[in-house]
């Protein structure tokens, strides 16, 4: 399988996961705003931070709101619409490998988003975002059900899992940051924040099933870090990465970076985590995930690899 | 409007395929040839090919022997049946995604392949003779090309003018002395054949660089099997489906490494190329990897490798759909982003085979064409089975004089263009066009050749809900590796405008399935 093709399949998957996460975040956050009392003073800068767009927004032209920057801005390479553009372009140029149904659905999703996201920027609400999440689920299902689970599909899993682990870590991180910043004001709303965190990862229902206690910060963090079964937990994502890598040729090259990620997650003593050490842990984890991505890129995807 | 209302009144279904808004893939547009909602009538009494030879209907108004079953079947179909089948064919083409690109259309990347359901039939005995002629021709051409890049005996023996080689744009000095497998340079040739009014088949030209169209030949057959399945059991129509296997076998025979499993790749300029559909189609049907220039790299060992997830994988044979001058920026066009630096080095060292070999274009020239019958005599010591169209070289002053005097009756073409561009069709030109063209030719006579107008043969074609005669040509494909293979029939291209002789798809031509009936 050509590196150029593997690269496109990997990025298509990463971008689609990015779109799904961002859309879910927008949906949850829109509803959250309705629940919180006015004094809580949360605005769209929070999801912006989660998605790592804070600095980008500072440097962009000021006629854009935070929400529109996140959703549709052409000045933002990670806006939902930009990400969808890239996903679509990658799907289009891998039509020989990826099921045609997936291409058609990605193409239609792109049209839908281009038509409907601008209204969301003006009047926030969750309906469009939820529709986008739903269509992303459809694409995931099409790939899982109709694409051969050969090397190309492993790159789909790698892209998705790395993006997912990254996203979960960001959400945990920002939640922890809020706690540090607004300790007194938010004590009453502690569980609200964490409930929102769980919802942002579609984890609320599963959490309630598996952790039958009040929503407490530590329990949520443990669930999102260590639960083997929940698909968006970091440990689960790491296990998927491991499995996908084991199905690829020359995977030994990634052994070290994978081990680094595993230890980072396994060794953390969650009971002892304070909000600031949690932040440090997430930083380390994101660095390790970044390193792993780099190794994956060099081993399989780099289209400009030199000859020996 | 009125016709539609009456259609609904009598309960006819308006077929889905006509309604462009409902086509799922909005990028594929149907061409103008799309059947209307009304039925297709055959009026043989008023079917008049004029003085052209019609491949289906003889001069007595009766079907030719090879077309007997076809004509019977066509006659038995109701006008509605015919319409339904044309619509079904167009729908199948859109849904299968059979497309091509027209450069002048700006935004539009894909157009649906224009296909006419009435096949063109050929008699088998006549075809076997044609096939022998095509093989003979390619063998001679390959001798010529190999000679030209080695000792140039044909020039030394005075049988081919040196000036023509020296002024040829496609003679590539970097290829001198190279030794492709089996001494065969042109592995794939698309030779255009035409039939004149008296029924004689002539060779119009040999396309040796990157001839295309074979995938459409295959898809035309596939669509026709869906549209007229009953005809395939009632008579013996030679199958064309072997082509991808034959192509693959030929490519394998070129491999520099002995063994059973050589790595064969199809090298494409990419998705924006007008023939990309074909590159992708053939790669898929052969089970070969479809690569672009950037996917390949030449190592310090002068071998070619593919950048794959398995690491660097050695490549043995490249079926190149990139023009030779873009293949290697080390040697040819320095700005080319399509090629692979060092590829020619690897090829000359014998570490990779390229089909067609670079340098083959020297024989893809309308002036060189004139000498092909003589090449057959010189290299093979045989008489040519197939004739050239009589051709005048404007480089020769006497011929130039004749051509300029008789422009109205001749077709004048540039020696090196393809796609039917830059030519003048005398009988269909205006005085102003001829005056301007005379200056163009006088400025660069070596670049022009002229031929008498051949009244191409005609085949019944669906036009405005009737069957009307339209001019066709034929492009069979000939393969040469360690042996020769010719596609039975080939791609029939049809000029859709009445009286037009220009069949190229890039200028609005259509195509038909071709049957060699035994």
Interface residues (C-beta under 8 A of the other chain):
Chain A: X1 X2 X3 X4 X6 X93 X96 X104 X151 X248 X249 X250 X300 X301 X302 X303 X304 X305 X306 X307 X308
Chain B: X24 X25 X271 X280 X284 X289 X290 X291 X292 X294 X295 X297 X298 X299 X300 X305 X306 X307 X308 X309 X310 X311 X312
